[in-house]
Every structure is written in structure tokens, then in C-alpha cells.
Amino acid sequence: MPPPPVPPLRLALLLYPGCMPAGLFATADLARAANLRAQRDVVTTFWAGIDLQPVPTWQGPALAPAVALAQAEVDAVLVPGLWLSSPDGWQAPGLQQQLAPTVAALRALPRRTHVWSYCAGVALAAASGRLRGRSATATWWLRAALEQQFGTVHWRFDEPLVEDGPATTATGANGHLPLLLHALAQRLDAAALGDLQSLLMLPRPRTTHPAFAGQDLMAVTDPTLRRAVLWVQRSPASALRLPALAEALAMSPRTLARRVHAHTGLSAALWMRRIKLRQVSEALCDTARPLKRIAEDLGFSSEAGLHRAFQQATGQTPLAYRLAHG
């Protein structure tokens, strides 16, 4: 007998004062597209607020929620970002007071309800306590403010998406894309997921070096390799070994190596190294951290070794790459 169909994911799109709703609209569109492509309900979306009163959004119209968050019977809540003119803007007393009811509503959600957040919206999830003791990521320019205010969160700013139990976080203003892609990868076959990626999901606008093409999480459709990408991103570079990755994925090293080569054309060792070097490239472009600090943060054995590996992969020194792509 065929397995029973997976029930649709019930996703609340959270409206709060000053939020940037573009990602919510895009998520709703992607959910509809996924349902049409699968010819079944894959994701059901609900516009939610702390009550049913219209919510003023950032430089946009006031939007009326269809359901109050406390009464919403959903599997997950998507918390969008908000406009901040500076990293210190999050800690402004007026903003904290304005967002206090939304933070309280997130805190009161059942523990089984998953909270997804991206960009500056991660700050609301952290303030609610939903990230306490968990790993998370957020937009890079809020790093200092978030580390200072939420020291109980295990921040992993070098990863574009981090899932830890019922909390999933993503970086950037377009973080809703990897969040929904991660959920859809568990509910759609590879062909359907590939169609959505190629037709509806835009890549990161910055030019990517050819050496790192295909290592972006949004470009990987195979569910097992997506899990592998996340494992490699959170592991120190010096600890990357095929047997360790295969064990984490509950498969044999030989089977994994064949799967990687079939999907990427690369050896498993080279593929893992490229994923890690892509993280280096993003740190070079998105931060002012010196190469030594990047090497330490990503677990390379030495700055000199990272310098050689990066230049071998890209044909550019890390400094030249930062100047060209940053």
C-alpha cells in the first residue's frame, strides 16, 4: 500500500507593527505554487496578528490578519524582518515597547509550534525566549547587538540557515526563501522542487565565483545532500571527513561519495571543501573580519592553509576576492 499523504504544513504569516511584508507575500505565492505543482495541499498559509486589528506595515498599507496568533492552530509561524537604520536601532526603547505585544504572543505559543524567522525578525524570536539555549543565525550586521543582548543563544552567523528543534532561522532580507525551501524539500519530490527553484526562487544577487556554483543551499534539490550541506557548514573545516559525514547521514561512505558525484560531478572531499570555502567567501564579502579570524571561526587549521586553499580554488587571494566581490 502507498504511504498515507503527508498533511499540509499549516503556516502562520505573522504581521506586526513596522514589519516588512514583502517576504510574507512571496511566501504565500510560493506556497500556492507548490500546491499547484503537487496538485495537492502542501502548505496552507494564514495571515496572523496578535489580534484582528489592521497592522501598519513598513511604508506600506495596514494589513488585516485573518486569525489571532493565540487562536491559530498552526505548525509554524513565520516572523518577517523589520526596517532598522542601524544595528543599535533594535535596542531603541520606543521600538521595544511597540514590539512587546508581538514578543509576548510568540513567547505564549505552544512549545510544539515551530518558529521560523529571518533577517532582523530573528531578534523578535530571540526576545521571546524561543531561541534560548538553541543555535541560530541572523543578518550579519546585527551580529554585535544580538550577541550582546542574547548571550544564551548559540549564534552561528556563518551559516545561512540553522535549524535547531522547533526554531529555524535564516539570514538576509530574502531569508524566507531558504526557510520555505527547507520545508518544501521534505514534502515535494526533487522534480517538483526543482521547478519551483528555477521558476520562482531568485538567487542571491551578488555575483558568485564559478568555484562555488552549486554549493548554495538553495541550489541543492536532493534532500540527503541538503542535510549534508548543513552538516558541513556547521562543522569545523579541519574535521571534515567523508566517514564522519556518512555516519551523520546514516549511510555508507561509498554510497554517499557516489551520490555526491552523481549530483555535483565532484569528489565528496572536494565538494565538502568547496562548501566550506564558500562560507569563507561570504565572510570576506559580508564582514570586515581579518582572514585569521575567519579561519578560526570556520575551523581551519591555519590562516596560511586557508589562504592557499582559497587561492587554489578561485585563482584569487582572499584580499583580491574581497576587493572584487565585497
C-alpha positions as CSV (number, residue, x, y, z in Angstrom):
1,M,0.0,0.0,0.0
2,P,1.3,3.5,-0.7
3,P,2.2,5.6,2.3
4,P,-0.5,7.9,3.6
5,P,-0.2,11.5,2.2
6,V,1.7,14.0,4.5
7,P,-0.8,16.5,5.9
8,P,-0.2,20.1,4.6
9,L,2.0,22.3,6.7
10,R,-0.1,25.0,8.4
11,L,2.0,28.1,8.3
12,A,1.1,31.4,10.0
13,L,2.4,34.6,8.3
14,L,2.9,36.9,11.2
15,L,2.0,40.6,10.9
16,Y,3.4,43.0,13.5
17,P,3.8,46.9,13.5
18,G,6.6,48.0,11.2
19,C,7.2,44.6,9.7
20,M,8.4,44.3,6.1
21,P,5.6,42.2,4.5
22,A,7.2,41.5,1.1
23,G,8.6,38.2,2.3
24,L,5.2,37.2,3.6
25,F,3.6,37.8,0.3
26,A,6.4,35.9,-1.5
27,T,6.0,33.0,0.9
28,A,2.2,32.9,0.2
29,D,2.9,32.9,-3.5
30,L,5.4,30.1,-3.2
31,A,3.0,28.1,-1.1
32,R,0.3,28.4,-3.8
33,A,2.8,27.5,-6.5
34,A,3.9,24.4,-4.5
35,N,0.2,23.3,-4.1
36,L,-0.5,23.7,-7.8
37,R,2.7,21.9,-8.8
38,A,2.0,19.0,-6.5
39,Q,-1.8,19.0,-7.2
40,R,-2.5,18.8,-3.5
41,D,-2.3,21.0,-0.5
42,V,1.4,21.1,0.6
43,V,1.4,24.3,2.6
44,T,-1.7,26.2,3.9
45,T,-1.0,29.8,4.9
46,F,-2.8,32.0,7.4
47,W,-2.3,35.8,7.9
48,A,-2.0,36.2,11.7
49,G,-1.5,39.0,14.2
50,I,-1.8,39.4,17.9
51,D,-5.4,40.3,17.3
52,L,-7.6,41.0,14.3
53,Q,-6.9,44.8,14.1
54,P,-5.2,46.1,10.9
55,V,-1.5,46.1,11.3
56,P,0.6,49.1,9.9
57,T,3.5,47.7,7.9
58,W,6.7,49.4,7.0
59,Q,6.0,52.1,4.4
60,G,3.0,50.0,3.2
61,P,-0.7,49.5,3.8
62,A,-2.2,48.4,7.0
63,L,-3.0,44.7,6.6
64,A,-5.8,42.9,8.4
65,P,-4.9,39.5,10.0
66,A,-7.3,36.6,9.3
67,V,-6.6,34.9,12.7
68,A,-5.2,35.9,16.1
69,L,-2.0,34.2,16.8
70,A,-3.2,32.8,20.1
71,Q,-6.1,31.0,18.4
72,A,-4.2,29.9,15.3
73,E,-3.9,26.2,15.1
74,V,-0.7,26.1,13.0
75,D,2.5,24.0,12.8
76,A,4.8,27.0,12.3
77,V,4.9,30.8,12.5
78,L,7.0,32.9,10.0
79,V,8.4,36.0,11.6
80,P,9.5,38.5,8.9
81,G,12.1,41.2,9.3
82,L,11.6,44.9,10.1
83,W,13.4,48.0,8.9
84,L,16.3,49.1,11.1
85,S,18.5,52.0,10.0
86,S,21.4,50.9,12.3
87,P,22.3,47.8,14.4
88,D,21.6,49.9,17.5
89,G,18.1,50.6,16.3
90,W,16.8,47.3,17.6
91,Q,17.5,48.4,21.2
92,A,15.7,51.7,20.9
93,P,13.2,51.9,23.9
94,G,10.3,53.0,21.6
95,L,10.7,50.1,19.3
96,Q,11.0,47.6,22.2
97,Q,7.7,48.9,23.6
98,Q,6.0,48.8,20.2
99,L,7.0,45.2,19.7
100,A,6.4,43.9,23.2
101,P,2.9,42.5,22.5
102,T,4.2,40.6,19.5
103,V,7.2,39.2,21.5
104,A,4.7,38.2,24.3
105,A,2.5,36.4,21.7
106,L,5.5,34.4,20.4
107,R,6.5,33.5,23.9
108,A,3.0,32.2,24.7
109,L,2.9,29.8,21.7
110,P,2.8,26.1,22.5
111,R,6.3,24.7,22.6
112,R,5.4,22.3,19.8
113,T,4.8,25.2,17.4
114,H,7.8,25.9,15.2
115,V,9.1,29.5,14.9
116,W,10.8,30.5,11.7
117,S,12.4,33.9,11.5
118,Y,14.8,35.7,9.2
119,C,16.9,38.9,8.9
120,A,16.1,41.3,11.8
121,G,13.0,39.2,12.6
122,V,15.3,36.8,14.4
123,A,15.6,39.5,17.1
124,L,11.9,39.1,17.9
125,A,12.3,35.3,18.2
126,A,15.3,35.7,20.5
127,A,13.5,38.3,22.6
128,S,10.6,35.9,23.1
129,G,12.9,33.2,24.5
130,R,12.2,30.8,21.7
131,L,15.9,30.7,20.8
132,R,17.3,30.4,24.4
133,G,19.9,27.6,24.5
134,R,19.5,26.9,20.8
135,S,21.6,27.6,17.7
136,A,20.6,30.3,15.4
137,T,21.7,32.7,12.7
138,A,20.7,36.2,11.6
139,T,21.6,39.0,9.3
140,W,25.3,39.7,9.7
141,W,25.1,43.4,10.5
142,L,23.1,42.7,13.7
143,R,25.8,40.3,15.0
144,A,27.3,42.5,17.7
145,A,23.9,43.7,19.0
146,L,22.4,40.2,19.1
147,E,25.4,38.6,20.7
148,Q,25.4,41.3,23.4
149,Q,21.7,41.1,24.2
150,F,21.0,37.4,23.7
151,G,24.0,35.6,25.2
152,T,22.1,32.4,25.8
153,V,21.7,31.8,22.0
154,H,24.4,29.8,20.2
155,W,24.9,32.2,17.3
156,R,26.2,30.7,14.0
157,F,26.4,33.8,11.8
158,D,28.5,32.0,9.2
159,E,25.5,29.7,8.2
160,P,22.7,31.0,6.0
161,L,20.1,28.7,7.6
162,V,20.1,27.0,11.0
163,E,17.5,24.5,12.3
164,D,17.6,23.6,15.9
165,G,14.5,21.8,17.1
166,P,11.4,23.9,16.7
167,A,13.4,27.0,15.8
168,T,14.7,27.7,12.3
169,T,16.5,30.9,11.4
170,A,17.9,32.4,8.2
171,T,20.0,35.4,7.2
172,G,19.2,38.3,4.9
173,A,16.1,40.1,3.7
174,N,15.3,37.2,1.4
175,G,15.6,34.6,4.2
176,H,12.1,33.5,3.7
177,L,13.2,31.7,0.5
178,P,15.6,29.2,2.2
179,L,13.2,28.8,5.1
180,L,10.4,27.7,2.8
181,L,12.6,25.7,0.5
182,H,13.9,23.8,3.5
183,A,10.3,22.9,4.5
184,L,9.3,22.1,0.9
185,A,12.2,19.7,0.4
186,Q,10.6,17.4,3.0
187,R,7.2,17.5,1.1
188,L,8.0,17.6,-2.6
189,D,9.9,15.3,-4.9
190,A,13.1,16.5,-6.5
191,A,11.5,17.3,-9.8
192,A,8.7,19.5,-8.3
193,L,11.2,21.2,-6.0
194,G,13.5,21.9,-8.9
195,D,10.7,23.5,-10.9
196,L,9.9,25.9,-8.0
197,Q,13.6,26.8,-7.6
198,S,14.2,27.5,-11.3
199,L,10.9,29.5,-11.9
200,L,10.2,31.3,-8.6
201,M,13.3,31.4,-6.3
202,L,15.8,34.1,-7.2
203,P,19.5,33.5,-6.3
204,R,21.5,35.8,-4.1
205,P,22.0,39.0,-6.2
206,R,25.8,39.2,-5.7
207,T,27.9,37.5,-8.3
208,T,29.1,34.1,-7.2
209,H,32.5,32.8,-8.3
210,P,32.3,29.7,-10.5
211,A,34.2,27.7,-8.0
212,F,31.2,28.0,-5.6
213,A,28.4,27.4,-8.1
214,G,26.0,24.7,-6.9
215,Q,27.1,24.8,-3.2
216,D,24.4,27.3,-2.2
217,L,21.7,25.6,-0.1
218,M,19.0,26.9,-2.4
219,A,20.6,25.2,-5.4
220,V,20.6,21.7,-3.9
221,T,17.4,19.7,-4.5
222,D,18.4,16.3,-3.2
223,P,17.2,16.1,0.4
224,T,20.1,14.0,1.6
225,L,22.7,16.4,0.1
226,R,20.8,19.3,1.7
227,R,21.3,17.7,5.1
228,A,24.9,17.2,4.1
229,V,25.4,20.9,3.2
230,L,24.1,21.9,6.6
231,W,26.3,19.4,8.4
232,V,29.4,20.7,6.5
233,Q,28.5,24.3,7.2
234,R,28.3,23.8,11.0
235,S,31.4,21.5,11.2
236,P,35.0,22.8,11.6
237,A,36.9,22.7,8.3
238,S,39.7,20.6,9.9
239,A,37.1,18.0,11.0
240,L,35.6,17.4,7.5
241,R,35.9,13.7,6.8
242,L,33.7,11.6,4.5
243,P,33.2,8.8,7.1
244,A,32.0,11.3,9.7
245,L,29.5,12.9,7.2
246,A,28.3,9.5,6.1
247,E,27.8,8.4,9.7
248,A,25.8,11.6,10.4
249,L,23.6,10.8,7.4
250,A,23.2,7.1,8.3
251,M,24.7,5.8,5.1
252,S,27.9,4.2,3.9
253,P,30.8,6.4,2.7
254,R,30.8,4.7,-0.6
255,T,27.1,5.3,-1.2
256,L,27.5,8.9,-0.2
257,A,30.5,9.5,-2.4
258,R,28.6,8.1,-5.4
259,R,25.6,10.3,-4.6
260,V,27.7,13.5,-4.3
261,H,29.5,12.7,-7.6
262,A,26.2,11.9,-9.4
263,H,24.7,15.3,-8.4
264,T,27.7,17.6,-8.5
265,G,30.4,15.9,-10.6
266,L,32.9,16.4,-7.7
267,S,34.5,14.1,-5.3
268,A,33.0,14.1,-1.8
269,A,36.2,15.6,-0.4
270,L,36.3,18.4,-2.9
271,W,32.6,19.1,-2.6
272,M,32.9,19.5,1.2
273,R,35.9,21.7,0.8
274,R,34.1,23.9,-1.7
275,I,31.1,24.3,0.7
276,K,33.5,25.5,3.4
277,L,35.4,27.8,1.1
278,R,32.1,29.3,0.0
279,Q,31.5,30.2,3.7
280,V,34.9,31.9,3.6
281,S,33.9,33.8,0.5
282,E,30.7,35.1,2.1
283,A,32.6,36.1,5.3
284,L,35.1,38.0,3.1
285,C,32.3,39.8,1.3
286,D,29.8,40.4,4.2
287,T,32.2,41.3,7.0
288,A,35.4,43.2,7.7
289,R,36.9,40.3,9.7
290,P,40.6,39.6,9.0
291,L,41.4,36.2,7.4
292,K,42.9,34.9,10.6
293,R,39.6,35.4,12.4
294,I,37.7,33.8,9.6
295,A,40.0,30.8,9.7
296,E,39.5,30.5,13.4
297,D,35.7,30.9,13.2
298,L,35.3,28.3,10.5
299,G,37.7,25.8,12.0
300,F,40.6,25.9,9.5
301,S,43.9,24.6,10.9
302,S,45.8,27.8,10.0
303,E,45.4,31.1,8.2
304,A,48.2,30.1,5.8
305,G,46.4,26.9,4.9
306,L,43.2,28.7,4.3
307,H,45.0,31.3,2.1
308,R,46.5,28.5,-0.1
309,A,43.2,26.6,-0.4
310,F,41.2,29.7,-1.3
311,Q,43.7,30.9,-3.9
312,Q,43.9,27.4,-5.4
313,A,40.1,27.2,-5.7
314,T,39.4,30.7,-7.0
315,G,42.6,31.8,-8.6
316,Q,42.5,34.9,-6.3
317,T,43.9,35.7,-2.9
318,P,41.3,36.3,-0.2
319,L,42.1,40.0,-0.2
320,A,41.7,40.2,-4.0
321,Y,38.4,38.3,-3.8
322,R,37.2,40.7,-1.1
323,L,38.0,43.7,-3.2
324,A,36.4,42.2,-6.3
325,H,33.2,40.8,-4.8
326,G,32.7,42.6,-1.5
